[in-house]
């Protein structure tokens, strides 16, 4: 992994469609608005996009912590753009400030953390962990 500078930024955009709605995931009586887990996914993707240019071949990053507030509802058809900015790096642990906007306002904000991993090693550990487990 190459050094990831504080201030590195990334973004991710999503157009809200039916599969992204809170009433599909939770309570069918909810209005047709963006589900919080989908907003968080956009923030995680923005964070990943901020650090991807610094990966060596065979590396990626997994989320380890999310602390966000969902501030406003976003209806179907609206575009949501999430942003992430690296606030600190300690070894393979990366911290981010994250926020999301729709076409009208800020809809979410908070912090997120990711850990850089070696994909092959991660897959090996996962296979070992569950090799003798019954499903």
N, C-alpha and C positions, 0 to 999 in steps of 0.2 A: 504494500500500500504506500502510495506516495503521500507526502504531507498534505493534509487538508487544511486550507487557510480559514481562519475565523473570517466571517463575512461572505463565504461562498454561498451563492443563492441558486435556487431552483424553483420551478413552477410546474403545475399540472392543471389542465383544463378538462372539464367534463360538462356535457349538456345533460341536464336532468331528464331522465326518461322513466317510464313506468317501473322498471326493475330497480330503480334507486329510491323508491318511496317508502316512507315510514309505515304506511298502511299495508305494505306487502310483507314487511319484516315483523311487525309487532301487532298492533291493534288495528283491525280492519276498519274501525270507525274513525280513525284519524284522517285528517284532510290529506290531499295528494301533495305532500311536501317532501323534500329531501330528508332521508333518514340520517341520523347522527353518525352511525357507523360508516356510511358512504362518504360523508364529509371528512371523517377522520382518514379514510382511505385516500382521498385526494391530497390531504396534508402529508401523509406518509409517502405518497408518490412524489410530491414536490421535494421532500427531504432527500429521497433517493436520487432524484434528478440533480440535486445540488452537489452530490458527492460522487456520482458515477464517473466523471472525468478523471478522478484520482485513483480509481481502482486499477490494480494490476490484473492481467488475464487470470480468470478463475476466481475472482473475488466478487462479492456482492455485500449487501448489508441487510440485517434483519431488525425489525422494530423491537425495542425493549421496554419502552415506556411512552405513554401518551397522557397528557393532562391538558384537556381543552374544554372550552365552553362553546356551546352551540347558541349563538346569539340571535339569530333571525331565521325565519322560514323561507325556503326557496321553492317555488312551484315548478311543475313540469314545464320543460321547454326553455327554462333559463339556463344560462351558462354560468358555471361556478369555476373560479380559478383559485387554486390554493398556492401559497407561497411558503418557502422555507429559507431560513438563513442560519448558517452555522454560527453558534455562539461560543462553543468550546470543543476542543478535542483533547482527550486524554488516552493515549495509546490507540486502541481500536474503538473506543467509545466516543460517539459524536453526539453533541447536544444541539438542538435547533430551537429557534423561535418560529412558530408556524401561525398562519392566518389564512382565512378564505374570504373571498368576495363573490357576490353575484353581481348582476348588472345594476343593482340598486344600492347595495350597502355591504358592509362587512358582516359576514354571517357566522364567523367563528374565529377563535384565537386561543393560543396556548403554547405549550412546549412539547417537545418530542425528543426521544433518544433512539439511536440506532447503534448497532455493533457491526463492524466490518468482519466478514467471515470468509474463509476459504471454502468454496462450494464443495469440493471433493471431500475434504475433511469433515465438513458438516454432515454430508450425506452418509459417510462412513459411521460417524457417531450415532446418527439417527437409526441406521440399520442395526447396529450393535445393540442399541437400547431396546429395540422392539423385536429383536430376533427370536427371543424365547418367550415372548408375551402372547397370551391368548387374546384374541379380539373379542 
